[in-house]
Amino acid sequence: MKINLNDAGSYLSDQIAKSIRDAFISSKLIVEERLPSQYEPSDHFEVSRSTVWEALKRLTAQSFIRIHKGANSGAFINPIS
């Protein structure tokens, strides 16, 4: 799936972050679910892993997800409060 490059004034990472939020809203993702590694979304959206990482950082800043490092590493959907 390609991201719409004609979306004026919108960064690719913003569009990916919106796509992840939309997937949650449409019940394709659930609270506490672990998101795929950066490789899968970068292939899916046909963008670099750094673009996906930027999208994940944006979602973390918005408290939508949290990122764990270590043995149980990954990005997880936070409960909505």
TIVO-2410 file (N, C-alpha, C; in nm, 3 decimals):
# residues 81
REC num residu      c1      c2      c3 atome chaine
REC   1      M   0.085  -0.118   0.000     N      A
REC   1      M   0.000   0.000   0.000    CA      A
REC   1      M   0.089   0.123   0.000     C      A
REC   2      K   0.072   0.207  -0.096     N      A
REC   2      K   0.150   0.330  -0.100    CA      A
REC   2      K   0.078   0.439  -0.023     C      A
REC   3      I   0.159   0.524   0.038     N      A
REC   3      I   0.107   0.641   0.107    CA      A
REC   3      I   0.083   0.748   0.002     C      A
REC   4      N  -0.021   0.827   0.020     N      A
REC   4      N  -0.056   0.931  -0.076    CA      A
REC   4      N   0.044   1.046  -0.068     C      A
REC   5      L   0.133   1.053  -0.165     N      A
REC   5      L   0.234   1.159  -0.166    CA      A
REC   5      L   0.175   1.294  -0.206     C      A
REC   6      N   0.052   1.295  -0.251     N      A
REC   6      N  -0.012   1.420  -0.290    CA      A
REC   6      N  -0.084   1.487  -0.174     C      A
REC   7      D  -0.076   1.428  -0.056     N      A
REC   7      D  -0.141   1.485   0.062    CA      A
REC   7      D  -0.060   1.607   0.106     C      A
REC   8      A  -0.094   1.721   0.054     N      A
REC   8      A  -0.017   1.845   0.071    CA      A
REC   8      A   0.004   1.878   0.218     C      A
REC   9      G   0.129   1.910   0.252     N      A
REC   9      G   0.162   1.955   0.386    CA      A
REC   9      G   0.167   1.844   0.489     C      A
REC  10      S   0.163   1.721   0.447     N      A
REC  10      S   0.163   1.609   0.540    CA      A
REC  10      S   0.288   1.524   0.520     C      A
REC  11      Y   0.360   1.500   0.630     N      A
REC  11      Y   0.478   1.415   0.624    CA      A
REC  11      Y   0.435   1.269   0.610     C      A
REC  12      L   0.520   1.189   0.548     N      A
REC  12      L   0.490   1.046   0.536    CA      A
REC  12      L   0.470   0.983   0.673     C      A
REC  13      S   0.554   1.023   0.769     N      A
REC  13      S   0.541   0.966   0.904    CA      A
REC  13      S   0.407   1.002   0.967     C      A
REC  14      D   0.356   1.122   0.940     N      A
REC  14      D   0.223   1.160   0.989    CA      A
REC  14      D   0.115   1.072   0.928     C      A
REC  15      Q   0.130   1.045   0.799     N      A
REC  15      Q   0.030   0.962   0.730    CA      A
REC  15      Q   0.032   0.818   0.783     C      A
REC  16      I   0.151   0.766   0.814     N      A
REC  16      I   0.162   0.631   0.869    CA      A
REC  16      I   0.103   0.628   1.010     C      A
REC  17      A   0.134   0.730   1.090     N      A
REC  17      A   0.078   0.737   1.226    CA      A
REC  17      A  -0.075   0.741   1.219     C      A
REC  18      K  -0.129   0.817   1.127     N      A
REC  18      K  -0.274   0.824   1.111    CA      A
REC  18      K  -0.330   0.689   1.070     C      A
REC  19      S  -0.260   0.619   0.983     N      A
REC  19      S  -0.305   0.487   0.939    CA      A
REC  19      S  -0.309   0.388   1.057     C      A
REC  20      I  -0.210   0.395   1.145     N      A
REC  20      I  -0.208   0.308   1.263    CA      A
REC  20      I  -0.323   0.344   1.357     C      A
REC  21      R  -0.345   0.475   1.380     N      A
REC  21      R  -0.458   0.518   1.465    CA      A
REC  21      R  -0.590   0.474   1.404     C      A
REC  22      D  -0.605   0.490   1.273     N      A
REC  22      D  -0.729   0.449   1.205    CA      A
REC  22      D  -0.753   0.299   1.218     C      A
REC  23      A  -0.645   0.220   1.212     N      A
REC  23      A  -0.658   0.075   1.228    CA      A
REC  23      A  -0.709   0.041   1.368     C      A
REC  24      F  -0.665   0.117   1.468     N      A
REC  24      F  -0.714   0.095   1.604    CA      A
REC  24      F  -0.861   0.132   1.614     C      A
REC  25      I  -0.896   0.247   1.560     N      A
REC  25      I  -1.035   0.295   1.566    CA      A
REC  25      I  -1.129   0.198   1.496     C      A
REC  26      S  -1.085   0.138   1.387     N      A
REC  26      S  -1.170   0.044   1.313    CA      A
REC  26      S  -1.158  -0.099   1.368     C      A
REC  27      S  -1.100  -0.112   1.487     N      A
REC  27      S  -1.088  -0.240   1.559    CA      A
REC  27      S  -0.996  -0.342   1.492     C      A
REC  28      K  -0.907  -0.297   1.405     N      A
REC  28      K  -0.809  -0.389   1.346    CA      A
REC  28      K  -0.692  -0.409   1.442     C      A
REC  29      L  -0.674  -0.316   1.535     N      A
REC  29      L  -0.573  -0.327   1.640    CA      A
REC  29      L  -0.644  -0.315   1.774     C      A
REC  30      I  -0.593  -0.384   1.875     N      A
REC  30      I  -0.656  -0.379   2.007    CA      A
REC  30      I  -0.557  -0.329   2.111     C      A
REC  31      V  -0.610  -0.282   2.224     N      A
REC  31      V  -0.527  -0.232   2.335    CA      A
REC  31      V  -0.432  -0.342   2.379     C      A
REC  32      E  -0.310  -0.304   2.410     N      A
REC  32      E  -0.201  -0.391   2.454    CA      A
REC  32      E  -0.145  -0.479   2.341     C      A
REC  33      E  -0.198  -0.466   2.219     N      A
REC  33      E  -0.145  -0.545   2.108    CA      A
REC  33      E  -0.007  -0.494   2.070     C      A
REC  34      R   0.081  -0.587   2.041     N      A
REC  34      R   0.216  -0.551   1.996    CA      A
REC  34      R   0.211  -0.522   1.847     C      A
REC  35      L   0.264  -0.407   1.808     N      A
REC  35      L   0.269  -0.371   1.667    CA      A
REC  35      L   0.380  -0.448   1.598     C      A
REC  36      P   0.370  -0.468   1.469     N      A
REC  36      P   0.476  -0.538   1.394    CA      A
REC  36      P   0.608  -0.460   1.402     C      A
REC  37      S   0.718  -0.530   1.377     N      A
REC  37      S   0.848  -0.464   1.373    CA      A
REC  37      S   0.846  -0.359   1.261     C      A
REC  38      Q   0.947  -0.276   1.258     N      A
REC  38      Q   0.954  -0.169   1.158    CA      A
REC  38      Q   0.965  -0.224   1.016     C      A
REC  39      Y   1.011  -0.347   1.001     N      A
REC  39      Y   1.028  -0.404   0.867    CA      A
REC  39      Y   0.894  -0.423   0.796     C      A
REC  40      E   0.796  -0.477   0.868     N      A
REC  40      E   0.667  -0.506   0.805    CA      A
REC  40      E   0.596  -0.379   0.756     C      A
REC  41      P   0.581  -0.276   0.844     N      A
REC  41      P   0.516  -0.153   0.793    CA      A
REC  41      P   0.596  -0.084   0.682     C      A
REC  42      S   0.728  -0.090   0.689     N      A
REC  42      S   0.806  -0.024   0.583    CA      A
REC  42      S   0.782  -0.092   0.449     C      A
REC  43      D   0.767  -0.223   0.449     N      A
REC  43      D   0.733  -0.295   0.325    CA      A
REC  43      D   0.590  -0.264   0.283     C      A
REC  44      H   0.499  -0.266   0.380     N      A
REC  44      H   0.357  -0.244   0.352    CA      A
REC  44      H   0.332  -0.105   0.291     C      A
REC  45      F   0.393  -0.003   0.352     N      A
REC  45      F   0.372   0.135   0.307    CA      A
REC  45      F   0.472   0.179   0.200     C      A
REC  46      E   0.570   0.093   0.172     N      A
REC  46      E   0.674   0.123   0.074    CA      A
REC  46      E   0.752   0.249   0.110     C      A
REC  47      V   0.796   0.254   0.237     N      A
REC  47      V   0.877   0.365   0.288    CA      A
REC  47      V   0.996   0.306   0.364     C      A
REC  48      S   1.088   0.390   0.405     N      A
REC  48      S   1.204   0.343   0.481    CA      A
REC  48      S   1.166   0.313   0.626     C      A
REC  49      R   1.251   0.232   0.692     N      A
REC  49      R   1.227   0.202   0.833    CA      A
REC  49      R   1.237   0.328   0.918     C      A
REC  50      S   1.323   0.422   0.878     N      A
REC  50      S   1.336   0.546   0.956    CA      A
REC  50      S   1.206   0.627   0.951     C      A
REC  51      T   1.133   0.620   0.841     N      A
REC  51      T   1.004   0.688   0.832    CA      A
REC  51      T   0.903   0.622   0.926     C      A
REC  52      V   0.905   0.490   0.932     N      A
REC  52      V   0.817   0.417   1.024    CA      A
REC  52      V   0.855   0.452   1.168     C      A
REC  53      W   0.985   0.455   1.197     N      A
REC  53      W   1.031   0.490   1.332    CA      A
REC  53      W   0.983   0.629   1.371     C      A
REC  54      E   0.989   0.723   1.280     N      A
REC  54      E   0.941   0.860   1.307    CA      A
REC  54      E   0.791   0.857   1.338     C      A
REC  55      A   0.715   0.776   1.266     N      A
REC  55      A   0.571   0.763   1.293    CA      A
REC  55      A   0.548   0.707   1.433     C      A
REC  56      L   0.627   0.605   1.470     N      A
REC  56      L   0.614   0.547   1.604    CA      A
REC  56      L   0.651   0.647   1.713     C      A
REC  57      K   0.752   0.729   1.687     N      A
REC  57      K   0.789   0.833   1.785    CA      A
REC  57      K   0.676   0.933   1.800     C      A
REC  58      R   0.610   0.969   1.692     N      A
REC  58      R   0.497   1.062   1.699    CA      A
REC  58      R   0.383   1.002   1.782     C      A
REC  59      L   0.354   0.874   1.759     N      A
REC  59      L   0.247   0.808   1.834    CA      A
REC  59      L   0.283   0.795   1.982     C      A
REC  60      T   0.412   0.776   2.011     N      A
REC  60      T   0.459   0.770   2.150    CA      A
REC  60      T   0.441   0.906   2.216     C      A
REC  61      A   0.476   1.012   2.147     N      A
REC  61      A   0.463   1.147   2.201    CA      A
REC  61      A   0.316   1.180   2.229     C      A
REC  62      Q   0.225   1.119   2.154     N      A
REC  62      Q   0.082   1.141   2.173    CA      A
REC  62      Q   0.023   1.043   2.275     C      A
REC  63      S   0.110   0.960   2.336     N      A
REC  63      S   0.070   0.857   2.433    CA      A
REC  63      S  -0.024   0.753   2.374     C      A
REC  64      F  -0.023   0.737   2.244     N      A
REC  64      F  -0.107   0.637   2.179    CA      A
REC  64      F  -0.044   0.499   2.190     C      A
REC  65      I   0.090   0.495   2.182     N      A
REC  65      I   0.163   0.369   2.200    CA      A
REC  65      I   0.275   0.391   2.301     C      A
REC  66      R   0.334   0.280   2.346     N      A
REC  66      R   0.454   0.285   2.428    CA      A
REC  66      R   0.554   0.188   2.366     C      A
REC  67      I   0.681   0.218   2.383     N      A
REC  67      I   0.786   0.134   2.326    CA      A
REC  67      I   0.865   0.073   2.440     C      A
REC  68      H   0.875  -0.059   2.440     N      A
REC  68      H   0.953  -0.133   2.538    CA      A
REC  68      H   1.083  -0.177   2.475     C      A
REC  69      K   1.190  -0.170   2.552     N      A
REC  69      K   1.320  -0.220   2.507    CA      A
REC  69      K   1.356  -0.341   2.593     C      A
REC  70      G   1.437  -0.428   2.540     N      A
REC  70      G   1.482  -0.544   2.617    CA      A
REC  70      G   1.415  -0.672   2.570     C      A
REC  71      A   1.398  -0.765   2.667     N      A
REC  71      A   1.348  -0.899   2.635    CA      A
REC  71      A   1.210  -0.896   2.570     C      A
REC  72      N   1.121  -0.813   2.617     N      A
REC  72      N   0.985  -0.803   2.561    CA      A
REC  72      N   0.971  -0.675   2.480     C      A
REC  73      S   1.068  -0.651   2.393     N      A
REC  73      S   1.070  -0.525   2.321    CA      A
REC  73      S   0.960  -0.518   2.215     C      A
REC  74      G   0.925  -0.396   2.182     N      A
REC  74      G   0.825  -0.372   2.078    CA      A
REC  74      G   0.744  -0.249   2.109     C      A
REC  75      A   0.657  -0.215   2.018     N      A
REC  75      A   0.564  -0.102   2.036    CA      A
REC  75      A   0.426  -0.161   2.065     C      A
REC  76      F   0.361  -0.108   2.168     N      A
REC  76      F   0.232  -0.161   2.213    CA      A
REC  76      F   0.129  -0.049   2.219     C      A
REC  77      I   0.004  -0.082   2.184     N      A
REC  77      I  -0.106   0.012   2.190    CA      A
REC  77      I  -0.141   0.038   2.336     C      A
REC  78      N  -0.148   0.164   2.376     N      A
REC  78      N  -0.187   0.200   2.513    CA      A
REC  78      N  -0.338   0.201   2.528     C      A
REC  79      P  -0.385   0.176   2.651     N      A
REC  79      P  -0.529   0.193   2.677    CA      A
REC  79      P  -0.565   0.342   2.659     C      A
REC  80      I  -0.684   0.368   2.613     N      A
REC  80      I  -0.730   0.507   2.599    CA      A
REC  80      I  -0.789   0.550   2.732     C      A
REC  81      S  -0.740   0.665   2.780     N      A
REC  81      S  -0.792   0.713   2.909    CA      A
REC  81      S  -0.875   0.838   2.894     C      A
***
